[in-house]
């Protein structure tokens, strides 16, 4: 039972790291999107 709980905890930690990286990359895209749009003449 403790091995199952340990694997679930490590799985949750991996999901947390992936979610944090996804949030950071999404925020970077949102921050850089308008600047790139202003630099491009449409």
C-alpha positions as CSV (number, residue, x, y, z in Angstrom):
1,X,0.0,0.0,0.0
2,X,2.9,2.4,0.8
3,X,4.5,1.6,-2.6
4,X,1.2,2.5,-4.4
5,X,1.0,5.8,-2.4
6,X,4.6,6.6,-3.2
7,X,4.1,6.0,-6.9
8,X,0.9,8.2,-6.8
9,X,2.9,11.0,-5.0
10,X,5.7,10.8,-7.6
11,X,3.1,10.8,-10.4
12,X,1.5,13.9,-8.9
13,X,4.8,15.6,-8.6
14,X,5.5,14.9,-12.3
15,X,2.1,16.3,-13.2
16,X,2.7,19.4,-11.1
17,X,6.1,20.0,-12.8
18,X,4.5,19.6,-16.3
19,X,1.6,21.8,-15.4
20,X,3.9,24.5,-14.0
21,X,6.1,24.4,-17.2
22,X,3.0,24.6,-19.4
23,X,1.7,27.6,-17.4
24,X,5.0,29.4,-17.8
25,X,5.2,28.7,-21.5
26,X,1.6,29.8,-22.0
27,X,2.3,33.0,-20.1
28,X,5.4,33.6,-22.1
29,X,3.4,33.2,-25.4
30,X,0.8,35.6,-24.1
31,X,3.4,38.1,-23.1
32,X,5.3,37.9,-26.4
33,X,2.3,37.6,-28.7
34,X,1.2,41.3,-28.7
35,X,4.8,42.5,-29.1
36,X,5.3,40.3,-32.2
37,X,2.0,41.5,-33.5
38,X,3.0,45.1,-33.1
39,X,6.3,44.4,-34.9
40,X,4.6,42.8,-37.9
41,X,2.9,45.3,-40.3
42,X,-0.6,43.9,-41.1
